[in-house]
Amino acid sequence: MSGFYDIIKPEAQRPPVWFLRQVGRYMPQYRELKGSQTLKAFFHNTEAITEATLLGPSLLKVDAAILFADILSLLDGFDIPYDFAPGPKISFSPQEELRFTKDPQDTFSYLLESIRNLVKRLSVPLIAFAASPFTMASYLLDGGASKDFPKTMAFLYQHPEKFDALLNKLIEGTIIYLKEQIHAGASAIQLFESSSLRLPSALFSHYVTSPNARLISQLKQHVSAPVSLFCRCFDENCLDLYATGADTLHPDYHVNLNKIYTTVPYPGSLQGNIDPALFLLPQDRFLSYLEKYLSSLKHQPNYIFNTGHGILPETPLENVQAAVLCLTSISTS
């Protein structure tokens, strides 16, 4: 079950590498490309998506590109209004009856055309992505990102049947959304269960494990692309997450990956999970830490080097580039 690893592994004898939010504001080239466009306009501009996605492999020499999009792009399929001001702002009522587009190729034409353009120009695999069901539901119910998602949790406790129905609708839409991206040429899928940190352990299996397992299982009835699952609250729920059927699991930066490898090894691959805040250090100190981190993991089976959350806007581009070079030198030494 190491398909995700197999798709992106390099010819060199080292772990594959790519990063969460590997293209973004920390890159001067991205800031120049975006210019004065609004973020929503940028996310709907086929040429902009294509050129932004290409910045990852061209500037960083990573082993995979991840489509430059946003988890909210899925909402175009439900015709749910949203914007960025600057963070995500969503207009949604739980009383709405969700219906997904009957013509996803038209609805997501801006994205699918970008994918078709990218696969012609990339020399590395392209990763499509989406939010996992609970995370997407939490953004809808709270109108965007939140620390504690109070409206989400209140709705979950007060209307558990309606919450389950919302998850089911999101699973159906996400399958169509990702299936179209794979058919357009993407090679692998990354799911993001970022809001799982909010759930008590007693609810984790019902609202995280089960929906992701259903999403992955049903998706794989349509496409053969491998799936990686990023999830928070990994430590105490790792055995639950093993049951999702994900080819790769991606813990956040709270988790000791070596402990996972030695105590409850995953039959697929593990990806992650260095703290992106470390990239803010002076480069010599950052590389000193990174060498120790990589030396402890480089021989673990099917390991993919990545961050444990998205690269921060304040990150020096040179540190991200140095991390890839460090991985190569450590692995060949």
NULUMDREN-431848 format. One record per residue (C-alpha): x, y, z. Coordinates in steps of 0.5 Angstrom, whole numbers, plus 500, padded with zeros to 3 digits. Last residue first. Layout:
NULUMDREN-431848
- c1/c2/c3
- X/Y/Z
...
//
This chain:
NULUMDREN-431848
- c1/c2/c3
- 553/521/506
- 548/520/500
- 542/521/504
- 545/527/508
- 547/531/501
- 541/530/498
- 536/532/504
- 541/538/505
- 540/540/498
- 532/540/499
- 533/543/506
- 537/549/502
- 532/551/497
- 527/551/503
- 532/556/507
- 533/560/501
- 526/562/500
- 526/565/507
- 520/563/511
- 515/569/513
- 509/567/509
- 510/560/513
- 510/553/509
- 504/549/511
- 504/544/516
- 508/538/519
- 513/539/513
- 515/534/508
- 520/528/507
- 517/522/504
- 519/515/508
- 517/509/504
- 522/505/509
- 526/509/515
- 533/510/512
- 533/517/512
- 529/518/518
- 534/519/524
- 539/523/519
- 533/527/517
- 532/530/524
- 539/531/526
- 541/534/519
- 535/539/519
- 537/541/526
- 544/543/524
- 541/546/517
- 536/551/521
- 542/553/525
- 546/555/519
- 540/558/515
- 538/563/521
- 531/560/523
- 525/561/520
- 525/554/517
- 524/552/524
- 517/554/524
- 515/549/519
- 515/544/524
- 518/538/520
- 513/532/519
- 512/529/514
- 510/523/510
- 509/516/512
- 508/510/507
- 504/504/507
- 504/498/512
- 504/503/518
- 509/501/524
- 506/501/531
- 512/502/535
- 518/503/531
- 516/507/525
- 511/511/530
- 516/513/535
- 521/515/529
- 515/520/527
- 515/523/533
- 508/527/532
- 507/534/534
- 509/537/527
- 503/534/523
- 502/527/521
- 502/525/514
- 499/518/512
- 500/515/506
- 496/510/502
- 490/512/505
- 485/506/507
- 482/509/513
- 483/504/518
- 490/506/519
- 487/513/522
- 484/509/527
- 491/506/529
- 494/513/529
- 489/516/534
- 493/518/540
- 498/521/536
- 495/523/530
- 491/529/533
- 492/533/526
- 491/529/520
- 494/529/513
- 492/523/508
- 495/521/502
- 492/518/497
- 494/513/491
- 491/514/484
- 487/508/481
- 481/512/480
- 473/510/480
- 472/505/485
- 478/508/489
- 474/514/490
- 469/510/494
- 474/507/498
- 478/514/500
- 471/517/501
- 468/512/506
- 475/511/510
- 475/519/510
- 468/519/513
- 469/513/518
- 476/516/521
- 474/523/522
- 467/524/524
- 465/517/527
- 473/515/529
- 474/522/532
- 468/523/537
- 471/519/543
- 478/523/542
- 474/530/543
- 474/533/536
- 478/540/535
- 484/537/532
- 481/534/527
- 480/541/523
- 486/540/519
- 484/533/515
- 487/535/509
- 487/530/503
- 492/529/498
- 491/526/491
- 496/523/486
- 497/523/479
- 494/529/476
- 492/528/469
- 485/531/467
- 482/524/469
- 485/525/476
- 482/532/477
- 475/529/475
- 476/524/480
- 478/529/485
- 471/533/484
- 467/528/483
- 469/524/490
- 469/531/493
- 462/532/492
- 459/525/494
- 464/526/501
- 461/533/502
- 454/530/501
- 455/525/506
- 458/530/511
- 452/534/511
- 448/528/512
- 452/526/518
- 451/533/521
- 444/533/520
- 444/527/524
- 448/529/529
- 444/536/530
- 445/539/537
- 452/536/538
- 454/537/531
- 451/544/530
- 454/546/537
- 461/543/535
- 461/547/528
- 458/553/531
- 464/553/536
- 470/552/531
- 475/552/536
- 481/556/532
- 477/558/526
- 477/558/519
- 471/560/515
- 464/561/515
- 463/557/522
- 459/552/519
- 462/551/512
- 469/551/515
- 467/546/519
- 464/542/514
- 470/542/510
- 474/540/515
- 470/534/517
- 469/532/510
- 477/532/508
- 479/538/504
- 482/537/497
- 488/536/493
- 491/534/487
- 498/532/486
- 502/533/480
- 508/528/478
- 515/531/476
- 517/533/469
- 512/538/468
- 510/541/462
- 505/537/459
- 502/535/465
- 501/542/467
- 497/544/461
- 492/539/463
- 492/540/470
- 491/548/468
- 485/546/464
- 482/542/469
- 482/548/474
- 479/553/470
- 474/548/467
- 471/546/474
- 464/548/473
- 464/546/466
- 468/539/467
- 463/538/473
- 457/538/470
- 452/536/474
- 454/541/480
- 453/538/487
- 447/539/491
- 447/542/498
- 440/543/501
- 441/549/505
- 439/549/512
- 446/549/515
- 447/556/512
- 453/558/508
- 456/564/506
- 464/563/506
- 469/567/508
- 476/565/507
- 482/569/510
- 484/576/507
- 478/577/506
- 478/571/501
- 471/570/498
- 466/565/498
- 459/564/495
- 456/556/495
- 455/554/488
- 455/547/490
- 461/545/485
- 464/552/486
- 465/550/494
- 470/545/492
- 475/551/490
- 474/552/498
- 480/547/499
- 485/552/495
- 489/551/489
- 496/551/486
- 496/544/484
- 502/540/488
- 508/539/484
- 512/533/486
- 520/531/487
- 522/538/489
- 527/542/485
- 525/548/489
- 525/554/484
- 523/550/478
- 519/544/482
- 515/549/486
- 514/555/481
- 510/550/476
- 504/551/480
- 504/558/480
- 505/558/473
- 499/553/472
- 494/556/477
- 496/563/474
- 494/561/467
- 488/558/469
- 485/564/473
- 480/562/478
- 485/561/484
- 488/568/482
- 481/571/482
- 479/569/489
- 486/571/491
- 485/578/488
- 489/580/483
- 494/586/484
- 501/582/483
- 500/575/483
- 506/573/479
- 510/578/482
- 508/575/489
- 509/568/487
- 516/570/484
- 518/573/491
- 516/566/494
- 514/567/501
- 507/568/499
- 506/562/496
- 508/555/493
- 510/549/497
- 504/550/501
- 505/543/504
- 512/541/502
- 515/536/497
- 521/531/498
- 522/524/496
- 527/520/501
- 534/519/498
- 537/514/493
- 537/518/487
- 531/516/482
- 526/520/485
- 520/517/489
- 514/521/487
- 509/515/484
- 512/510/489
- 511/514/495
- 504/515/494
- 503/507/492
- 506/505/498
- 500/500/500
//
